[in-house]
Structures are given as C-alpha cells and as structure tokens.
C-alpha cells in the first residue's frame, strides 16, 4: 500500500477505501488476512473488522458473533504462541489484541462467562502465549477501570468492574505463578505491568 508510488498508490488507496465502505467488506476479512503477505493490508482488514464490532455487533446474528470471536482468538494464539512469530508480527498482534478487547466489551461476562478462566488456563501452556495474555489482561483492566468513562453506560461499566474484581484472584494467582516459576524476562515484565 505505502511502498508503491504515485498513481499506483492512489489507486490502491481508492480500492481499499471502497472496500472499507462496503457494508459486507467484513465478510472478506478472513480471506484478506489469510492470503495477504502485506502487513499494511492485513492491518487495514483488521480496521474493517474493528469497525463492524464497534458499530454493528448488536445486530449481527449470534452465530456470526461467535464465529468472529473464535476467529480472533485463533489468530491471537497463532501469532503469539512462538516468540519469533510474536516479535515479527507485533503491530498486527497488538491490533488483534485491541479487537479482542472491543469484543470483550460487548461479550464479557454475559456471553463469555469463562473468558478469565480460559485465558488463565491457556497462559499455563506456553510462555510466549502467556506473555501476550498478560498484555490482554492489562488492556482489559485499563479498558474497564480507566477508559470506560464516556464509552460505556454506567451500568455496563459497573458490571464489568464488579466482574473483573470478582475474578481478580485467578489473575493474581497466574501472575504469582509466573513470577515464581519463569526466568523469561519479557514475560516477567509483562506480568509486572499486568499487576
């Protein structure tokens, strides 16, 4: 997208803008992410998906919401299970994490009651995955306690805060487990930032 020159760049931008504005563009995001080798194109596709989550989530059929949720989780696992892949795709992974937070704001805890126990359990299987999961937990905490003002109704914000507090012991136990057992400096750093 940005490595071409002049007219080619303008044409590419026009095509991507037209795609982004198409109401069904989000249904092609998985194909774009799977087959594109260009990181900017992948990021653009994620922006399309994020827009749908932010503006149309409540009107999507339940099975599509579940499909998007599972797809995002799968991509996060794929891109964070190996330290080299995680480092090479850090901008892409950061955007995936932010999209997951957008999903969680709409799904957790009502439609995803097991999220905290799921992420804690998965964290004990792989240090690289655990490191990214710590980032997700930190982002979720920030979203719930810091950025929720003005973005969520007071009732929803209170419900998220209460749920986060009630499930904090699982998060704390995971952090304690990592700090007692890991010699992985980036993981320990991510864990300390989560606390």
LOZA-843655 format. One record per atom (N, C-alpha, C): x, y, z; residue number from 1; residue in one letter. Coordinates in steps of 0.001 Angstrom, whole numbers, plus 500000, padded with zeros to 6 digits. Example, Ala and Ser with C-alpha at 12.3 -4.5 7.8 and 13.67 -1.06 7.14 Angstrom:
<atoms>
       px       py       pz     k   r
   513190   494310   507800     1   a
   512300   495500   507800     1   a
   513200   496700   507800     1   a
   512850   497750   507080     2   s
   513670   498940   507140     2   s
   512900   500030   507870     2   s
</atoms>
This chain:
<atoms>
       px       py       pz     k   r
   500825   498802   500000     1   x
   500000   500000   500000     1   x
   500865   501256   500000     1   x
   501779   501397   500961     2   x
   502553   502622   501071     2   x
   503905   502542   500376     2   x
   504268   501361   499862     3   x
   505564   501218   499224     3   x
   505493   501471   497718     3   x
   504304   501634   497166     4   x
   504174   501948   495749     4   x
   504253   503454   495572     4   x
   504312   503897   494297     5   x
   504482   505331   494072     5   x
   503341   505910   493249     5   x
   503110   507195   493451     6   x
   502212   507977   492623     6   x
   500843   507392   492379     6   x
   500550   507187   491086     7   x
   499227   506718   490679     7   x
   498891   505352   491258     7   x
   499858   504460   491312     8   x
   499604   503122   491866     8   x
   499165   503217   493322     8   x
   499805   504076   494078     9   x
   499454   504243   495488     9   x
   498047   504823   495622     9   x
   497718   505788   494800    10   x
   496385   506394   494837    10   x
   495315   505373   494468    10   x
   495580   504572   493444    11   x
   494630   503538   493022    11   x
   494435   502511   494134    11   x
   495535   502081   494724    12   x
   495449   501111   495825    12   x
   494650   501686   496987    12   x
   494888   502946   497317    13   x
   494162   503599   498407    13   x
   492677   503708   498079    13   x
   492355   504054   496838    14   x
   490949   504153   496424    14   x
   490240   502809   496536    14   x
   490915   501748   496125    15   x
   490336   500401   496204    15   x
   490094   500014   497659    15   x
   491085   500247   498510    16   x
   490937   499896   499925    16   x
   489847   500732   500600    16   x
   489740   501997   500235    17   x
   488690   502849   500805    17   x
   487315   502361   500367    17   x
   487176   502016   499093    18   x
   485898   501492   498600    18   x
   485549   500186   499310    18   x
   486542   499337   499507    19   x
   486322   498076   500219    19   x
   485867   498348   501651    19   x
   486538   499262   502312    20   x
   486211   499565   503709    20   x
   484788   500102   503849    20   x
   484324   500838   502864    21   x
   482993   501439   502924    21   x
   481882   500474   502531    21   x
   482222   499350   501935    22   x
   481208   498371   501531    22   x
   480656   497686   502780    22   x
   479324   497606   502932    23   x
   478738   497062   504165    23   x
   479068   495591   504441    23   x
   479408   494839   503416    24   x
   479740   493426   503622    24   x
   481238   493150   503549    24   x
   482050   494197   503549    25   x
   483502   494018   503442    25   x
   484046   493139   504563    25   x
   483448   493233   505730    26   x
   483948   492473   506878    26   x
   483886   490965   506636    26   x
   482999   490524   505740    27   x
   482887   489089   505465    27   x
   484068   488575   504647    27   x
   484908   489478   504154    28   x
   486097   489101   503375    28   x
   487390   489249   504181    28   x
   487265   489719   505399    29   x
   488453   489969   506219    29   x
   489276   488702   506415    29   x
   488623   487573   506675    30   x
   489372   486335   506903    30   x
   490197   485947   505681    30   x
   489653   486130   504487    31   x
   490384   485811   503255    31   x
   491573   486749   503082    31   x
   491351   488029   503333    32   x
   492442   489003   503227    32   x
   493558   488647   504204    32   x
   493202   488354   505442    33   x
   494212   488043   506451    33   x
   494953   486752   506133    33   x
   494256   485788   505569    34   x
   494881   484503   505273    34   x
   495841   484580   504092    34   x
   495473   485339   503063    35   x
   496249   485294   501827    35   x
   497163   486490   501591    35   x
   496950   487582   502274    36   x
   497800   488748   502061    36   x
   499149   488562   502750    36   x
   500193   488973   502064    37   x
   501537   488963   502640    37   x
   501933   490362   503115    37   x
   501090   491332   502848    38   x
   501387   492721   503151    38   x
   500793   493098   504511    38   x
   501641   493541   505428    39   x
   501194   493872   506783    39   x
   500213   495048   506797    39   x
   500430   496036   505917    40   x
   499514   497178   505871    40   x
   498116   496742   505435    40   x
   498056   495816   504477    41   x
   496764   495305   504014    41   x
   496065   494538   505130    41   x
   496834   493740   505868    42   x
   496259   492993   506992    42   x
   495724   493955   508051    42   x
   496482   494984   508342    43   x
   496064   495973   509329    43   x
   494773   496658   508869    43   x
   494699   496973   507592    44   x
   493508   497599   507021    44   x
   492300   496684   507175    44   x
   492505   495388   506910    45   x
   491421   494409   507064    45   x
   490954   494360   508517    45   x
   491896   494435   509450    46   x
   491523   494434   510867    46   x
   490738   495693   511232    46   x
   491054   496812   510595    47   x
   490282   498033   510835    47   x
   488831   497850   510387    47   x
   488644   497152   509282    48   x
   487288   496867   508795    48   x
   486538   496033   509830    48   x
   487194   494999   510334    49   x
   486566   494135   511331    49   x
   486268   494906   512617    49   x
   487204   495732   513033    50   x
   487001   496529   514246    50   x
   485797   497463   514093    50   x
   485649   498051   512922    51   x
   484515   498944   512656    51   x
   483189   498197   512795    51   x
   483133   496981   512279    52   x
   481913   496169   512384    52   x
   481611   495855   513846    52   x
   482631   495501   514602    53   x
   482438   495178   516020    53   x
   481913   496403   516766    53   x
   482460   497558   516469    54   x
   482065   498774   517171    54   x
   480688   499288   516763    54   x
   480276   499039   515530    55   x
   479039   499662   515058    55   x
   477888   498696   514792    55   x
   478178   497419   514540    56   x
   477101   496513   514131    56   x
   477002   495247   514976    56   x
   477801   495144   516021    57   x
   477868   493911   516804    57   x
   476496   493455   517301    57   x
   475726   494384   517813    58   x
   474431   494029   518413    58   x
   473398   493560   517394    58   x
   473596   493874   516133    59   x
   472625   493440   515124    59   x
   473098   492220   514329    59   x
   474331   491800   514551    60   x
   474818   490599   513866    60   x
   474147   489368   514465    60   x
   473877   488361   513642    61   x
   473353   487102   514190    61   x
   474345   486511   515194    61   x
   473819   485859   516218    62   x
   474641   485313   517299    62   x
   475749   484396   516764    62   x
   475434   483569   515761    63   x
   476449   482646   515239    63   x
   477600   483398   514571    63   x
   477326   484558   513975    64   x
   478404   485349   513390    64   x
   479272   485980   514474    64   x
   478648   486428   515545    65   x
   479417   486970   516676    65   x
   480345   485898   517239    65   x
   479811   484704   517433    66   x
   480624   483597   517950    66   x
   481755   483260   516986    66   x
   481455   483277   515693    67   x
   482479   482987   514691    67   x
   483597   484012   514703    67   x
   483246   485290   514790    68   x
   484249   486354   514853    68   x
   485099   486189   516105    68   x
   484451   485938   517213    69   x
   485144   485773   518493    69   x
   486179   484642   518400    69   x
   485749   483485   517916    70   x
   486654   482335   517797    70   x
   487772   482610   516799    70   x
   487449   483300   515723    71   x
   488445   483615   514701    71   x
   489538   484519   515275    71   x
   489140   485563   515988    72   x
   490113   486492   516585    72   x
   490988   485761   517600    72   x
   490370   484958   518459    73   x
   491145   484198   519451    73   x
   492137   483277   518744    73   x
   491701   482611   517687    74   x
   492587   481726   516933    74   x
   493770   482465   516336    74   x
   493524   483654   515774    75   x
   494615   484452   515215    75   x
   495585   484904   516300    75   x
   495058   485278   517446    76   x
   495924   485705   518548    76   x
   496802   484544   518996    76   x
   496219   483375   519154    77   x
   497000   482201   519563    77   x
   498066   481887   518516    77   x
   497677   481899   517250    78   x
   498614   481597   516156    78   x
   499793   482572   516142    78   x
   499529   483835   516425    79   x
   500567   484861   516334    79   x
   501306   485126   517635    79   x
   500912   484442   518714    80   x
   501607   484678   519986    80   x
   502151   483404   520620    80   x
   502011   482278   519970    81   x
   502474   481016   520561    81   x
   503963   480782   520376    81   x
   504592   481572   519539    82   x
   506024   481441   519275    82   x
   506668   482818   519407    82   x
   507755   482932   520181    83   x
   508346   484256   520409    83   x
   508814   484954   519129    83   x
   509326   484201   518164    84   x
   509804   484813   516921    84   x
   508625   485360   516114    84   x
   507580   484551   515979    85   x
   506376   484996   515266    85   x
   505769   486207   515964    85   x
   505732   486160   517285    86   x
   505162   487264   518058    86   x
   505947   488554   517809    86   x
   507260   488461   517794    87   x
   508093   489642   517560    87   x
   507927   490157   516132    87   x
   507905   489240   515162    88   x
   507785   489641   513755    88   x
   506428   490266   513436    88   x
   505405   489892   514183    89   x
   504042   490368   513915    89   x
   503500   491241   515044    89   x
   504367   491961   515743    90   x
   503928   492659   516955    90   x
   502880   493743   516695    90   x
   502964   494466   515586    91   x
   501961   495500   515296    91   x
   500616   494835   514988    91   x
   500661   493783   514187    92   x
   499467   493008   513834    92   x
   498843   492405   515089    92   x
   499661   491818   515950    93   x
   499177   491207   517186    93   x
   498585   492256   518125    93   x
   499205   493408   518188    94   x
   498673   494487   519032    94   x
   497269   494885   518568    94   x
   497067   494966   517255    95   x
   495745   495302   516716    95   x
   494751   494180   517009    95   x
   495181   492916   516873    96   x
   494310   491789   517214    96   x
   493890   491861   518680    96   x
   494838   492173   519557    97   x
   494526   492298   520983    97   x
   493486   493391   521224    97   x
   493631   494515   520540    98   x
   492679   495619   520711    98   x
   491291   495232   520196    98   x
   491259   494463   519122    99   x
   489969   493994   518604    99   x
   489330   493037   519598    99   x
   490136   492172   520205   100   x
   489597   491271   521229   100   x
   488998   492075   522380   100   x
   489643   493149   522774   101   x
   489110   494000   523843   101   x
   487760   494588   523423   101   x
   487638   494994   522167   102   x
   486350   495504   521677   102   x
   485272   494424   521763   102   x
   485636   493190   521425   103   x
   484690   492070   521536   103   x
   484328   491844   523003   103   x
   485327   491845   523872   104   x
   485078   491605   525297   104   x
   484146   492655   525892   104   x
   484283   493898   525475   105   x
   483401   494953   525983   105   x
   481941   494665   525653   105   x
   481713   493878   524619   106   x
   480353   493563   524208   106   x
   479897   492179   524662   106   x
   480840   491285   524925   107   x
   480504   489888   525205   107   x
   480707   489453   526656   107   x
   481681   490055   527315   108   x
   482062   489582   528642   108   x
   481369   490429   529695   108   x
   480860   489862   530713   109   x
   480828   488437   531058   109   x
   479576   487709   530559   109   x
   478571   488447   530100   110   x
   477269   487835   529798   110   x
   477357   486696   528776   110   x
   478015   486925   527657   111   x
   478093   485906   526609   111   x
   479438   485181   526562   111   x
   480300   485467   527528   112   x
   481611   484808   527564   112   x
   482054   484707   529020   112   x
   481265   483993   529785   113   x
   481484   483891   531230   113   x
   482837   483294   531588   113   x
   483365   482439   530725   114   x
   484601   481717   531047   114   x
   485856   482426   530549   114   x
   485744   483664   530091   115   x
   486912   484312   529488   115   x
   488125   484315   530414   115   x
   487966   484769   531637   116   x
   489119   484863   532541   116   x
   489709   483481   532805   116   x
   488881   482510   533104   117   x
   489421   481162   533348   117   x
   490033   480582   532073   117   x
   489469   480890   530911   118   x
   490043   480427   529638   118   x
   491440   480998   529419   118   x
   491579   482300   529619   119   x
   492864   482945   529347   119   x
   493912   482536   530384   119   x
   493479   482356   531624   120   x
   494402   481896   532667   120   x
   494875   480477   532355   120   x
   493954   479604   531978   121   x
   494317   478229   531643   121   x
   495255   478152   530456   121   x
   494963   478909   529411   122   x
   495813   478912   528216   122   x
   497200   479463   528526   122   x
   497277   480380   529468   123   x
   498551   481007   529808   123   x
   499551   480027   530399   123   x
   499064   478965   530976   124   x
   499961   477992   531611   124   x
   500516   476972   530625   124   x
   500137   477085   529346   125   x
   500589   476111   528355   125   x
   501822   476555   527592   125   x
   502114   477865   527575   126   x
   503156   478372   526696   126   x
   503570   479763   527179   126   x
   504866   479977   527385   127   x
   505320   481262   527929   127   x
   505077   482430   526980   127   x
   505245   482205   525699   128   x
   505024   483270   524729   128   x
   503546   483668   524701   128   x
   502679   482671   524669   129   x
   501237   482916   524724   129   x
   500868   483610   526034   129   x
   501466   483175   527116   130   x
   501215   483777   528424   130   x
   501600   485259   528420   130   x
   502730   485567   527799   131   x
   503174   486960   527732   131   x
   502126   487822   527035   131   x
   501613   487350   525912   132   x
   500578   488123   525217   132   x
   499285   488165   526022   132   x
   498956   487075   526693   133   x
   497742   487067   527517   133   x
   497834   488078   528650   133   x
   499029   488280   529175   134   x
   499218   489314   530203   134   x
   498920   490694   529619   134   x
   499344   490903   528384   135   x
   499053   492172   527710   135   x
   497538   492342   527560   135   x
   496849   491270   527165   136   x
   495391   491323   527007   136   x
   494720   491640   528341   136   x
   495157   490983   529408   137   x
   494570   491239   530731   137   x
   494803   492682   531172   137   x
   495992   493207   530882   138   x
   496287   494605   531214   138   x
   495381   495539   530410   138   x
   495241   495272   529112   139   x
   494372   496097   528264   139   x
   492923   496055   528743   139   x
   492469   494864   529113   140   x
   491096   494725   529607   140   x
   490907   495521   530894   140   x
   491860   495416   531787   141   x
   491788   496156   533045   141   x
   491754   497662   532785   141   x
   492624   498133   531888   142   x
   492635   499560   531556   142   x
   491297   499986   530953   142   x
   490776   499159   530082   143   x
   489504   499484   529430   143   x
   488375   499566   530454   143   x
   488368   498641   531397   144   x
   487305   498580   532398   144   x
   487431   499700   533425   144   x
   488642   499936   533929   145   x
   488806   500861   535051   145   x
   489198   502283   534653   145   x
   489805   502460   533484   146   x
   490300   503782   533115   146   x
   489506   504400   531966   146   x
   489360   503649   530890   147   x
   488797   504222   529670   147   x
   487298   504042   529517   147   x
   486657   503381   530452   148   x
   485224   503104   530303   148   x
   484360   504355   530462   148   x
   484880   505375   531110   149   x
   484110   506597   531333   149   x
   483779   507238   529982   149   x
   482509   507410   529736   150   x
   482073   508029   528494   150   x
   481926   507071   527327   150   x
   482476   505864   527439   151   x
   482385   504896   526344   151   x
   481339   503824   526610   151   x
   481058   503577   527879   152   x
   480086   502556   528264   152   x
   479032   503196   529159   152   x
   477860   502589   529201   153   x
   476866   503085   530148   153   x
   477393   502846   531558   153   x
   476899   503603   532512   154   x
   477350   503429   533897   154   x
   477056   502021   534392   154   x
   475921   501488   534007   155   x
   475542   500140   534437   155   x
   476507   499109   533876   155   x
   476819   499214   532581   156   x
   477744   498269   531940   156   x
   479136   498402   532546   156   x
   479606   499623   532741   157   x
   480929   499846   533324   157   x
   481003   499251   534729   157   x
   479969   499456   535527   158   x
   479951   498903   536884   158   x
   479952   497381   536845   158   x
   479172   496814   535942   159   x
   479114   495352   535821   159   x
   480486   494782   535432   159   x
   481164   495425   534489   160   x
   482498   494967   534086   160   x
   483491   495092   535241   160   x
   483428   496202   535964   161   x
   484327   496396   537106   161   x
   484072   495352   538186   161   x
   482809   495108   538488   162   x
   482468   494105   539507   162   x
   482940   492717   539090   162   x
   482751   492384   537821   163   x
   483181   491073   537329   163   x
   484697   490955   537378   163   x
   485388   492005   536953   164   x
   486857   491990   536977   164   x
   487349   491818   538409   164   x
   486757   492509   539339   165   x
   487158   492391   540746   165   x
   486874   490991   541287   165   x
   485733   490434   540926   166   x
   485379   489114   541453   166   x
   486262   488011   540875   166   x
   486837   488243   539703   167   x
   487686   487225   539080   167   x
   489170   487548   539204   167   x
   489486   488609   539937   168   x
   490880   489025   540050   168   x
   491758   487973   540707   168   x
   491206   487179   541608   169   x
   492040   486175   542284   169   x
   492671   485218   541280   169   x
   491946   484860   540212   170   x
   492518   483984   539179   170   x
   493686   484668   538470   170   x
   493514   485949   538179   171   x
   494570   486709   537512   171   x
   495776   486836   538428   171   x
   495523   487141   539691   172   x
   496612   487275   540650   172   x
   497373   485959   540807   172   x
   496648   484845   540891   173   x
   497302   483540   541015   173   x
   498164   483238   539795   173   x
   497697   483606   538610   174   x
   498504   483421   537403   174   x
   499766   484275   537478   174   x
   499619   485522   537868   175   x
   500781   486409   537996   175   x
   501775   485850   539007   175   x
   501277   485387   540114   176   x
   502134   484795   541141   176   x
   502850   483559   540598   176   x
   502135   482706   539873   177   x
   502714   481510   539265   177   x
   503867   481891   538331   177   x
   503647   482892   537487   178   x
   504680   483328   536542   178   x
   505886   483877   537288   178   x
   505648   484746   538256   179   x
   506757   485371   538979   179   x
   507574   484359   539770   179   x
   506942   483300   540235   180   x
   507655   482270   540996   180   x
   508367   481259   540112   180   x
   507902   481073   538870   181   x
   508405   479962   538065   181   x
   509111   480333   536769   181   x
   508977   481543   536284   182   x
   509538   481873   534975   182   x
   510851   482637   535090   182   x
   511756   482310   534177   183   x
   513013   483047   534038   183   x
   512986   483917   532778   183   x
   511841   483940   532109   184   x
   511660   484661   530858   184   x
   511439   486146   531171   184   x
   512453   486976   530894   185   x
   512399   488395   531264   185   x
   511218   489149   530632   185   x
   510940   488993   529327   186   x
   509781   489702   528768   186   x
   508453   489272   529404   186   x
   508339   487991   529740   187   x
   507119   487505   530388   187   x
   506982   488092   531787   187   x
   508071   488113   532537   188   x
   508043   488683   533888   188   x
   507687   490171   533813   188   x
   508260   490874   532835   189   x
   507955   492293   532654   189   x
   506468   492501   532340   189   x
   505932   491707   531409   190   x
   504507   491817   531062   190   x
   503630   491513   532272   190   x
   504056   490542   533074   191   x
   503300   490167   534272   191   x
   503285   491309   535282   191   x
   504435   491925   535499   192   x
   504503   493048   536435   192   x
   503639   494218   535956   192   x
   503594   494440   534652   193   x
   502741   495507   534118   193   x
   501260   495169   534252   193   x
   500940   493884   534265   194   x
   499547   493464   534426   194   x
   499061   493744   535840   194   x
   499944   493543   536807   195   x
   499569   493793   538201   195   x
   499371   495279   538428   195   x
</atoms>
